[in-house]
Amino acid sequence: MLETLSSLADGFGVALTFQCLALAFLGCLLGTVIGALPGLGPSNGVAILIPLAFSLGLAPTPALILLTSVYYGAMYGGRISSILLNIPGDEPAMMTTLDGVPMARKGQAGEALALSGFASFFGAFFATWGLVFLAPLLVKVALLFGPAEYFALFVLAFATLGGVASTNQAKAAFAAALGLAIAMIGVDSQTGVPRFSFGQVHFYDGIDFLVAIVGLFALSEVFVFLEHKSSLKKSDTSGIKLGRITPPLWMLRKTFPTMCRSTLFGFFAGVLPGAGASLGSFISYSFEKQLVDRENTFGKGDPRGVVAPEAGNNAAAGGALVPMLALGVPGSGTTAVLLAMLLALNITPGPLLFQNNPDVVWGLIAALFIGNFMLLALNIPLVGMFVRVLMIPTHYLMPGVAMISFVGIYGISGSTFDLIVMVVFGVVGWVLRKLDVPLVPVILGVLLGNLMEQNLRRAMTISDGDWGILFASPLSIGIWTVAVVGFILPIFMARRLRRKLEREVTASDVD
């Protein structure tokens, strides 16, 4: 305990510099704007700004502080368009529309936004404390892992990635297989023989995962805009009256127990690999409705219905960082993008991260605390400014996204070939979106494919080719069991949960 607090104090020494504070503020501001814009979300926001972080020539700690601040800011910002326009900024913010929109229709838009801001702060702040104490404990467990256990852990990450949010587990499995196939491109590290290089020398080093991420997320968003530009309209916020922008004290007292419970649910949902903020938001709202909705007020503008999903999804955002930092396995789509950033900075997440790079990891955690207070300070008094952001036409935003993508990737690699590859990935991402195939498993396959192969080969070498080593230890058997259950269970549960959500959304719209 004392050692952990001492390390956290050292982290504040790293984070409390002018550069880190300025980057945290910039990240929080940009993240809130990105989260408020419908359709972008935290994954796209972080992917878009990765080239910017490299273009600025930032050291590892400041670069990660910038991107994680964008991550937290986007989770905050997603509630703005949800409450004001009934358009979720991203999937986790969908549950906020159920009671946020009815509150706005009653003239309580300002109170709903402020209340959701407090709930976001509460969930993220205590989830960061959970990260402080749980990640080092998980590191001690991870030191028991051998190659077979790590291979099983990577399989677990893929198996649970779809979760209850997945519309089709088969499509999630196809996306993971595509990502693993892309990871196989390059020279085989064991035999030195080129694989799937198609005679191109540029492919001998494999596909740069930053090129893949920016193409799949950022550039595909531009292509989607080009496809639908004629049907897109500027968000109309002219008829919205914010009213009071601070919730009354009785409302805060009424919703405080909900904040506590939802933070707990959201954090543990985030820690589960692949579950992420969507599950945290859904579980928090559903549990609160079952527990406290005695008068059937949920879905009709109950403040607790706004607080529950916001505390849950922001707590899940903090929880998702735990497996990424301690095990090197992303807990959500956005942490998969952050994992790519760590690898690009030659920092290997996992059990040795806390020993080899304590300044990076504890500086990052300290910056999360600072960023939470910055976000609270930004999101309450400046809520009117963020409402006006919704009025920015998309045709002004997308050229900026494309420019940052091209300039940033060229600045990183100095290769026009990488720009061509990025455009190809942008087209692939656009096609996958049209087919409703999730992009995150593709990225996870690109990121973890080589590590997965290396650990499998090491395990086979140790066992002299005996596949039984993959199931030889109680730890690996436990991981395989969770992986199988995590893949099969959503197939039976997801459809029922989505139908329940659709009924609630429809009932809310009718009311």
C-alpha positions as CSV (number, residue, x, y, z in Angstrom):
1,M,0.0,0.0,0.0
2,L,2.7,2.5,1.1
3,E,4.9,1.5,-1.9
4,T,2.0,2.1,-4.3
5,L,1.2,5.5,-2.8
6,S,4.9,6.4,-3.0
7,S,5.0,5.5,-6.6
8,L,1.9,7.5,-7.3
9,A,3.5,10.5,-5.6
10,D,6.5,10.1,-7.9
11,G,4.0,10.0,-10.8
12,F,2.6,13.4,-9.8
13,G,6.2,14.7,-9.8
14,V,6.3,13.6,-13.5
15,A,2.8,14.9,-14.4
16,L,2.9,18.2,-12.7
17,T,5.1,19.9,-15.3
18,F,3.9,22.7,-17.6
19,Q,4.2,20.5,-20.7
20,C,2.2,17.6,-19.2
21,L,-0.5,19.9,-17.7
22,A,-0.9,21.8,-21.0
23,L,-1.2,18.5,-23.0
24,A,-3.7,17.1,-20.4
25,F,-5.8,20.3,-20.8
26,L,-5.6,20.2,-24.6
27,G,-6.5,16.5,-24.6
28,C,-9.5,17.0,-22.3
29,L,-10.7,19.9,-24.5
30,L,-10.3,18.0,-27.8
31,G,-11.7,14.8,-26.3
32,T,-14.8,16.5,-25.1
33,V,-15.4,18.1,-28.5
34,I,-14.7,14.8,-30.3
35,G,-17.1,12.9,-27.9
36,A,-19.8,15.5,-28.5
37,L,-19.7,15.1,-32.2
38,P,-22.1,12.2,-33.2
39,G,-20.3,9.2,-34.7
40,L,-16.7,9.9,-33.8
41,G,-16.3,8.5,-30.3
42,P,-13.1,7.8,-28.3
43,S,-11.6,5.2,-30.5
44,N,-11.7,7.4,-33.6
45,G,-10.6,10.4,-31.5
46,V,-7.5,8.8,-30.2
47,A,-6.6,7.2,-33.6
48,I,-6.9,10.6,-35.3
49,L,-4.6,12.3,-32.8
50,I,-1.9,9.6,-32.8
51,P,-0.2,11.2,-35.8
52,L,-0.4,14.6,-34.1
53,A,1.4,13.2,-31.0
54,F,4.2,11.9,-33.2
55,S,4.4,15.1,-35.3
56,L,5.0,17.1,-32.2
57,G,7.9,14.9,-31.3
58,L,6.6,14.2,-27.8
59,A,8.3,11.9,-25.3
60,P,6.4,8.7,-24.3
61,T,4.9,10.1,-21.1
62,P,3.6,13.4,-22.5
63,A,2.3,11.6,-25.6
64,L,0.3,9.1,-23.6
65,I,-1.0,11.8,-21.3
66,L,-2.3,13.6,-24.4
67,L,-4.1,10.6,-25.8
68,T,-5.5,9.2,-22.5
69,S,-6.9,12.7,-21.8
70,V,-8.6,12.6,-25.2
71,Y,-9.9,9.2,-24.2
72,Y,-11.4,10.4,-20.9
73,G,-12.6,13.6,-22.5
74,A,-14.5,11.7,-25.3
75,M,-16.2,9.6,-22.7
76,Y,-17.4,12.8,-21.0
77,G,-18.4,14.5,-24.2
78,G,-20.5,11.6,-25.5
79,R,-23.4,12.7,-23.3
80,I,-23.8,16.1,-24.9
81,S,-25.3,15.1,-28.2
82,S,-27.1,12.2,-26.4
83,I,-29.0,14.5,-24.1
84,L,-29.6,17.5,-26.5
85,L,-30.1,15.8,-29.8
86,N,-31.0,12.2,-28.9
87,I,-28.0,11.2,-31.0
88,P,-25.5,9.2,-28.9
89,G,-21.9,10.4,-29.5
90,D,-20.8,6.7,-29.2
91,E,-22.3,3.4,-28.2
92,P,-21.9,3.7,-24.4
93,A,-23.7,7.0,-24.4
94,M,-26.8,5.3,-25.9
95,M,-28.2,4.5,-22.5
96,T,-28.0,8.2,-21.5
97,T,-30.6,9.1,-24.0
98,L,-33.3,7.1,-22.2
99,D,-33.6,9.7,-19.4
100,G,-31.4,12.5,-20.6
101,V,-33.7,13.4,-23.6
102,P,-36.9,13.5,-21.4
103,M,-35.1,15.8,-18.9
104,A,-34.1,18.1,-21.8
105,R,-37.7,18.1,-23.1
106,K,-38.8,19.2,-19.6
107,G,-36.4,22.2,-19.8
108,Q,-33.8,20.6,-17.6
109,A,-31.1,20.1,-20.3
110,G,-28.6,22.1,-18.3
111,E,-29.2,20.1,-15.1
112,A,-29.0,16.8,-17.0
113,L,-25.7,17.8,-18.6
114,A,-24.2,19.0,-15.3
115,L,-25.5,15.9,-13.5
116,S,-24.0,13.7,-16.1
117,G,-20.7,15.7,-15.8
118,F,-20.6,15.0,-12.0
119,A,-21.4,11.3,-12.6
120,S,-18.7,11.1,-15.2
121,F,-16.2,12.6,-12.8
122,F,-17.2,10.4,-9.9
123,G,-17.0,7.2,-12.0
124,A,-13.7,8.1,-13.7
125,F,-12.1,9.4,-10.4
126,F,-12.7,6.3,-8.4
127,A,-12.0,4.0,-11.3
128,T,-8.5,5.6,-11.5
129,W,-8.1,4.7,-7.8
130,G,-9.1,1.2,-8.7
131,L,-6.4,1.2,-11.4
132,V,-3.8,2.4,-8.8
133,F,-4.4,-0.5,-6.5
134,L,-5.6,-3.3,-8.8
135,A,-3.0,-3.0,-11.6
136,P,0.1,-3.7,-9.4
137,L,-1.8,-6.8,-7.9
138,L,-2.6,-8.0,-11.4
139,V,1.1,-7.6,-12.3
140,K,2.1,-10.1,-9.5
141,V,-0.4,-12.6,-10.8
142,A,0.9,-12.0,-14.4
143,L,4.4,-13.0,-13.3
144,L,3.1,-16.6,-12.9
145,F,2.3,-16.6,-16.7
146,G,4.4,-18.7,-19.1
147,P,4.2,-18.8,-22.9
148,A,1.2,-21.2,-22.8
149,E,-0.7,-19.0,-20.3
150,Y,0.0,-15.9,-22.4
151,F,-1.2,-17.6,-25.6
152,A,-4.5,-18.5,-23.7
153,L,-4.8,-14.9,-22.5
154,F,-4.5,-13.6,-26.1
155,V,-7.2,-16.1,-27.1
156,L,-9.3,-14.8,-24.3
157,A,-9.0,-11.2,-25.5
158,F,-10.2,-12.2,-29.0
159,A,-13.0,-14.5,-27.6
160,T,-14.5,-11.9,-25.4
161,L,-14.0,-8.9,-27.7
162,G,-17.5,-9.0,-29.2
163,G,-19.2,-9.2,-25.9
164,V,-22.9,-8.3,-25.5
165,A,-22.4,-5.3,-27.8
166,S,-21.5,-7.5,-30.8
167,T,-24.3,-7.8,-33.4
168,N,-22.7,-11.0,-34.8
169,Q,-20.1,-13.1,-33.2
170,A,-19.2,-14.7,-36.6
171,K,-18.3,-11.3,-38.0
172,A,-16.2,-10.5,-34.9
173,A,-14.4,-13.8,-35.4
174,F,-13.9,-13.0,-39.1
175,A,-12.5,-9.6,-38.2
176,A,-10.0,-11.1,-35.7
177,A,-8.9,-13.6,-38.3
178,L,-8.3,-10.8,-40.8
179,G,-6.2,-8.9,-38.3
180,L,-4.1,-12.0,-37.5
181,A,-3.6,-12.6,-41.3
182,I,-2.4,-9.0,-41.6
183,A,0.0,-9.5,-38.7
184,M,1.5,-12.5,-40.6
185,I,2.8,-10.2,-43.4
186,G,6.6,-9.8,-43.3
187,V,9.7,-11.9,-42.7
188,D,9.2,-14.9,-40.4
189,S,11.2,-14.2,-37.3
190,Q,12.2,-17.9,-36.8
191,T,13.0,-19.0,-40.4
192,G,13.8,-15.6,-42.1
193,V,11.5,-16.4,-45.0
194,P,9.2,-13.6,-46.3
195,R,5.5,-14.4,-45.9
196,F,2.6,-12.8,-47.8
197,S,4.9,-10.0,-49.0
198,F,3.8,-10.3,-52.7
199,G,7.3,-9.5,-53.8
200,Q,7.2,-6.0,-52.2
201,V,10.3,-5.2,-50.2
202,H,8.2,-2.6,-48.3
203,F,6.3,-5.5,-46.7
204,Y,9.4,-7.3,-45.3
205,D,9.1,-5.3,-42.0
206,G,5.4,-6.1,-41.9
207,I,2.4,-3.7,-41.7
208,D,3.0,-0.7,-39.4
209,F,0.0,-0.9,-37.0
210,L,-0.2,2.9,-36.7
211,V,-0.8,3.0,-40.5
212,A,-3.5,0.3,-40.1
213,I,-5.2,2.1,-37.2
214,V,-5.3,5.5,-38.7
215,G,-6.6,4.1,-42.0
216,L,-9.2,1.8,-40.5
217,F,-10.6,4.4,-38.0
218,A,-9.9,7.9,-39.2
219,L,-9.7,7.6,-43.0
220,S,-12.7,5.3,-43.2
221,E,-14.7,7.9,-41.3
222,V,-13.8,10.4,-44.1
223,F,-15.0,7.8,-46.7
224,V,-18.3,7.3,-44.8
225,F,-18.8,11.1,-44.9
226,L,-18.1,11.3,-48.6
227,E,-20.7,8.5,-49.2
228,H,-23.4,10.2,-47.1
229,K,-22.5,13.9,-47.5
230,S,-25.7,14.7,-49.4
231,S,-27.9,13.3,-46.6
232,L,-26.0,14.9,-43.7
233,K,-27.4,18.0,-42.1
234,K,-26.0,20.4,-39.6
235,S,-27.1,19.6,-36.0
236,D,-30.0,21.9,-35.0
237,T,-29.6,23.1,-31.4
238,S,-31.5,26.4,-31.9
239,G,-34.6,25.3,-30.0
240,I,-32.7,23.9,-27.0
241,K,-32.9,25.8,-23.8
242,L,-30.3,24.8,-21.3
243,G,-31.9,26.4,-18.3
244,R,-30.1,26.0,-15.0
245,I,-26.6,24.5,-15.5
246,T,-26.1,23.3,-11.9
247,P,-28.2,20.5,-10.4
248,P,-29.9,21.3,-7.0
249,L,-28.4,19.8,-3.9
250,W,-31.4,17.4,-3.4
251,M,-30.8,15.9,-6.8
252,L,-27.2,15.2,-6.0
253,R,-28.2,13.6,-2.7
254,K,-30.8,11.5,-4.5
255,T,-28.4,10.3,-7.2
256,F,-25.3,9.7,-5.0
257,P,-26.0,6.1,-4.1
258,T,-26.6,5.4,-7.8
259,M,-23.2,6.9,-8.6
260,C,-21.5,4.6,-6.1
261,R,-23.2,1.4,-7.4
262,S,-22.7,2.3,-11.0
263,T,-19.1,3.1,-10.6
264,L,-18.5,-0.3,-9.1
265,F,-20.3,-2.2,-11.9
266,G,-18.7,-0.1,-14.6
267,F,-15.2,-0.6,-13.2
268,F,-15.4,-4.4,-13.1
269,A,-17.0,-4.4,-16.6
270,G,-14.1,-2.4,-17.9
271,V,-11.5,-4.8,-16.3
272,L,-12.9,-7.7,-18.2
273,P,-11.0,-8.0,-21.5
274,G,-13.3,-7.0,-24.4
275,A,-16.3,-5.9,-22.3
276,G,-15.6,-2.2,-22.3
277,A,-17.8,0.8,-21.6
278,S,-20.9,-0.4,-23.5
279,L,-21.4,-3.3,-21.1
280,G,-20.6,-1.0,-18.1
281,S,-23.2,1.5,-19.2
282,F,-25.9,-1.1,-19.9
283,I,-25.4,-3.1,-16.7
284,S,-25.4,0.0,-14.5
285,Y,-28.6,1.3,-16.0
286,S,-30.4,-2.0,-16.0
287,F,-29.4,-2.8,-12.4
288,E,-30.5,0.7,-11.1
289,K,-33.8,0.4,-12.9
290,Q,-34.5,-3.0,-11.2
291,L,-33.3,-1.8,-7.8
292,V,-34.8,1.7,-7.4
293,D,-37.4,2.3,-10.0
294,R,-40.4,1.8,-7.7
295,E,-42.6,4.4,-9.4
296,N,-41.7,3.5,-13.0
297,T,-40.0,6.9,-13.6
298,F,-37.0,5.5,-15.5
299,G,-37.2,6.5,-19.2
300,K,-39.3,9.5,-18.3
301,G,-36.6,11.9,-17.1
302,D,-35.4,10.4,-13.8
303,P,-32.0,11.9,-12.9
304,R,-30.8,8.5,-11.7
305,G,-31.3,7.2,-15.2
306,V,-28.8,9.8,-16.4
307,V,-26.3,9.2,-13.6
308,A,-26.2,5.4,-13.8
309,P,-24.9,5.0,-17.4
310,E,-22.6,8.0,-17.2
311,A,-20.9,6.8,-14.0
312,G,-20.8,3.2,-15.4
313,N,-19.2,4.0,-18.8
314,N,-16.6,6.4,-17.4
315,A,-15.7,3.9,-14.6
316,A,-15.4,1.2,-17.4
317,A,-13.0,3.5,-19.3
318,G,-10.7,3.5,-16.3
319,G,-11.1,-0.2,-15.6
320,A,-10.2,-1.0,-19.2
321,L,-6.7,0.4,-18.6
322,V,-6.0,-2.2,-15.9
323,P,-5.5,-5.2,-18.2
324,M,-3.8,-3.1,-20.9
325,L,-1.1,-1.8,-18.5
326,A,-0.7,-4.9,-16.3
327,L,-1.1,-7.7,-18.9
328,G,-0.7,-6.0,-22.3
329,V,-4.3,-7.1,-23.2
330,P,-6.7,-4.3,-24.1
331,G,-9.9,-4.0,-22.2
332,S,-11.7,-2.0,-24.9
333,G,-11.4,-0.8,-28.4
334,T,-9.9,2.5,-27.4
335,T,-7.3,0.8,-25.1
336,A,-6.4,-1.3,-28.2
337,V,-5.5,1.9,-30.0
338,L,-3.5,3.1,-26.9
339,L,-1.7,-0.2,-26.8
340,A,-0.6,0.5,-30.4
341,M,0.8,3.8,-29.2
342,L,2.7,2.2,-26.4
343,L,4.3,-0.4,-28.8
344,A,5.1,2.4,-31.3
345,L,7.0,4.2,-28.5
346,N,9.0,0.9,-27.8
347,I,7.3,0.4,-24.5
348,T,6.0,-3.1,-23.8
349,P,3.0,-3.2,-21.6
350,G,2.7,-6.1,-19.2
351,P,4.1,-7.3,-15.9
352,L,7.5,-5.6,-16.4
353,L,6.1,-2.2,-17.4
354,F,5.8,-1.2,-13.7
355,Q,9.5,-2.1,-13.2
356,N,11.0,-1.0,-16.4
357,N,9.0,2.2,-17.1
358,P,7.7,3.4,-13.7
359,D,7.9,7.1,-14.7
360,V,5.7,6.4,-17.7
361,V,3.0,4.3,-16.0
362,W,2.7,6.3,-12.8
363,G,3.0,9.6,-14.6
364,L,0.1,8.5,-16.8
365,I,-2.0,7.5,-13.8
366,A,-1.3,10.8,-12.0
367,A,-2.3,12.6,-15.2
368,L,-5.6,10.8,-15.2
369,F,-6.4,12.2,-11.8
370,I,-5.4,15.7,-12.9
371,G,-7.4,15.3,-16.2
372,N,-10.6,14.3,-14.3
373,F,-10.5,17.6,-12.3
374,M,-9.8,19.5,-15.6
375,L,-12.8,17.8,-17.2
376,L,-15.1,18.6,-14.3
377,A,-14.0,22.3,-14.5
378,L,-14.5,22.3,-18.3
379,N,-17.8,20.5,-18.5
380,I,-19.9,22.5,-16.0
381,P,-19.2,26.2,-16.8
382,L,-18.4,25.7,-20.5
383,V,-21.3,23.5,-21.4
384,G,-22.8,26.3,-23.6
385,M,-19.6,26.3,-25.7
386,F,-19.8,22.5,-26.3
387,V,-23.4,22.8,-27.3
388,R,-22.3,25.2,-30.1
389,V,-19.7,22.7,-31.2
390,L,-22.6,20.5,-32.4
391,M,-23.4,23.2,-35.0
392,I,-20.1,22.9,-36.8
393,P,-20.8,21.4,-40.3
394,T,-19.2,18.0,-40.9
395,H,-17.8,19.2,-44.2
396,Y,-15.4,21.4,-42.3
397,L,-14.3,18.7,-39.9
398,M,-13.6,15.8,-42.3
399,P,-10.9,17.6,-44.4
400,G,-9.1,18.3,-41.1
401,V,-9.3,14.6,-40.2
402,A,-7.8,13.7,-43.6
403,M,-5.1,16.3,-43.3
404,I,-4.0,15.2,-39.9
405,S,-4.0,11.6,-41.0
406,F,-1.8,12.1,-44.1
407,V,0.6,14.7,-42.6
408,G,1.0,12.7,-39.4
409,I,1.7,9.3,-41.0
410,Y,4.1,10.8,-43.5
411,G,5.9,12.6,-40.6
412,I,6.3,9.3,-38.8
413,S,7.6,7.1,-41.6
414,G,8.6,9.5,-44.4
415,S,7.3,6.9,-46.8
416,T,4.7,7.6,-49.6
417,F,4.2,3.8,-49.7
418,D,2.8,3.9,-46.2
419,L,0.3,6.6,-47.3
420,I,-0.9,4.3,-50.1
421,V,-1.2,1.4,-47.5
422,M,-3.2,3.8,-45.2
423,V,-5.6,4.7,-48.0
424,V,-6.1,0.9,-48.7
425,F,-6.9,0.3,-45.1
426,G,-9.3,3.3,-45.2
427,V,-11.2,1.6,-48.1
428,V,-11.1,-1.7,-46.2
429,G,-12.4,0.0,-43.1
430,W,-15.2,1.6,-45.1
431,V,-16.2,-1.7,-46.6
432,L,-16.2,-3.4,-43.2
433,R,-18.4,-0.7,-41.8
434,K,-20.9,-1.2,-44.6
435,L,-20.9,-4.9,-43.9
436,D,-21.3,-4.2,-40.1
437,V,-18.0,-6.0,-39.3
438,P,-16.4,-4.6,-36.2
439,L,-13.0,-2.9,-36.7
440,V,-11.5,-3.4,-33.2
441,P,-10.9,-7.2,-33.6
442,V,-8.9,-6.3,-36.8
443,I,-6.7,-3.9,-34.9
444,L,-6.3,-6.4,-32.0
445,G,-5.2,-9.1,-34.5
446,V,-2.6,-6.7,-36.0
447,L,-1.3,-5.7,-32.6
448,L,-1.2,-9.1,-30.9
449,G,-0.7,-11.5,-33.8
450,N,3.1,-11.6,-33.6
451,L,3.1,-11.9,-29.8
452,M,0.5,-14.7,-30.1
453,E,2.7,-16.5,-32.6
454,Q,5.9,-16.1,-30.6
455,N,4.3,-17.4,-27.4
456,L,2.7,-20.4,-29.2
457,R,6.1,-21.3,-30.7
458,R,7.9,-20.9,-27.4
459,A,5.3,-23.2,-25.7
460,M,5.8,-25.8,-28.5
461,T,9.6,-25.6,-28.2
462,I,9.4,-26.1,-24.4
463,S,7.0,-29.1,-24.8
464,D,8.9,-30.6,-27.8
465,G,5.8,-30.2,-30.0
466,D,3.2,-31.4,-27.4
467,W,0.0,-29.4,-27.8
468,G,-1.1,-30.5,-24.3
469,I,1.2,-27.8,-22.8
470,L,-1.5,-25.2,-23.7
471,F,-3.8,-26.9,-21.2
472,A,-1.3,-28.2,-18.7
473,S,-1.6,-25.7,-15.8
474,P,-4.7,-24.8,-13.7
475,L,-4.2,-21.1,-14.7
476,S,-4.3,-21.9,-18.5
477,I,-7.4,-24.2,-18.0
478,G,-9.1,-21.4,-16.2
479,I,-8.3,-18.8,-18.9
480,W,-9.5,-21.2,-21.7
481,T,-12.7,-21.8,-19.8
482,V,-13.4,-18.1,-19.5
483,A,-12.6,-17.6,-23.2
484,V,-15.0,-20.3,-24.3
485,V,-17.8,-19.1,-22.0
486,G,-17.1,-15.5,-23.0
487,F,-17.5,-16.3,-26.7
488,I,-20.5,-18.6,-26.5
489,L,-22.6,-16.7,-23.8
490,P,-23.1,-13.5,-25.8
491,I,-24.5,-15.6,-28.7
492,F,-27.4,-16.5,-26.5
493,M,-27.6,-13.4,-24.3
494,A,-26.8,-10.5,-26.7
495,R,-30.0,-10.8,-28.8
496,R,-32.2,-10.7,-25.7
497,L,-30.3,-7.8,-24.2
498,R,-30.5,-5.8,-27.4
499,R,-34.2,-6.4,-27.7
500,K,-34.7,-5.2,-24.2
501,L,-32.6,-2.1,-25.0
502,E,-34.7,-1.4,-28.1
503,R,-37.9,-1.7,-26.2
504,E,-36.7,0.8,-23.6
505,V,-35.5,3.2,-26.2
506,T,-38.9,2.9,-28.1
507,A,-40.9,3.4,-24.9
508,S,-38.8,6.4,-24.1
509,D,-39.4,7.9,-27.5
510,V,-43.2,7.3,-27.2
511,D,-43.3,8.9,-23.8
